[in-house]
Amino acid sequence: MNAKPPSTGAHLMALATLGFLLATSVFVAHFHLGAFNTFAGPAIAVLKAMVILFFFMKLGTGGVPIRFAACFGFVWLLILITLTMGDYLTRMPLGIR
């Protein structure tokens, strides 16, 4: 495997992008923006995850095994979230007993 590593400029661009998204999430967290806060926080987190997945984990240029592992990880995450929400939604409040 003779893959050439990303250039310094590409690393600096990824760093600048993640820094900008960090500053944006801090801005959104500290100021009351109404209903936009509920949408902006997860949207910024998804953008950060995409930068990490496609740049550092090479998901876009990786082969089939890397994509399979990423898909398996996302499916496992969905299973965990589904089971957690199922448990949470079936619990009764303490005052009803």
Contacts in CASP RR format, 6 or more apart in sequence:
PFRMAT RR
TARGET T0000
AUTHOR 0000-0000-0000
METHOD contacts of the structure
MODEL  1
MNAKPPSTGAHLMALATLGFLLATSVFVAHFHLGAFNTFAGPAIAVLKAM
VILFFFMKLGTGGVPIRFAACFGFVWLLILITLTMGDYLTRMPLGIR
6 55 0 8 1.000
10 55 0 8 1.000
14 51 0 8 1.000
14 55 0 8 1.000
14 56 0 8 1.000
17 51 0 8 1.000
18 48 0 8 1.000
18 51 0 8 1.000
18 52 0 8 1.000
21 44 0 8 1.000
21 47 0 8 1.000
21 48 0 8 1.000
21 51 0 8 1.000
22 48 0 8 1.000
24 40 0 8 1.000
24 44 0 8 1.000
25 40 0 8 1.000
25 41 0 8 1.000
25 44 0 8 1.000
25 45 0 8 1.000
25 48 0 8 1.000
28 36 0 8 1.000
28 37 0 8 1.000
28 40 0 8 1.000
28 41 0 8 1.000
28 44 0 8 1.000
29 37 0 8 1.000
29 41 0 8 1.000
33 40 0 8 1.000
53 59 0 8 1.000
53 70 0 8 1.000
54 60 0 8 1.000
57 66 0 8 1.000
57 70 0 8 1.000
58 66 0 8 1.000
59 66 0 8 1.000
59 67 0 8 1.000
59 70 0 8 1.000
END
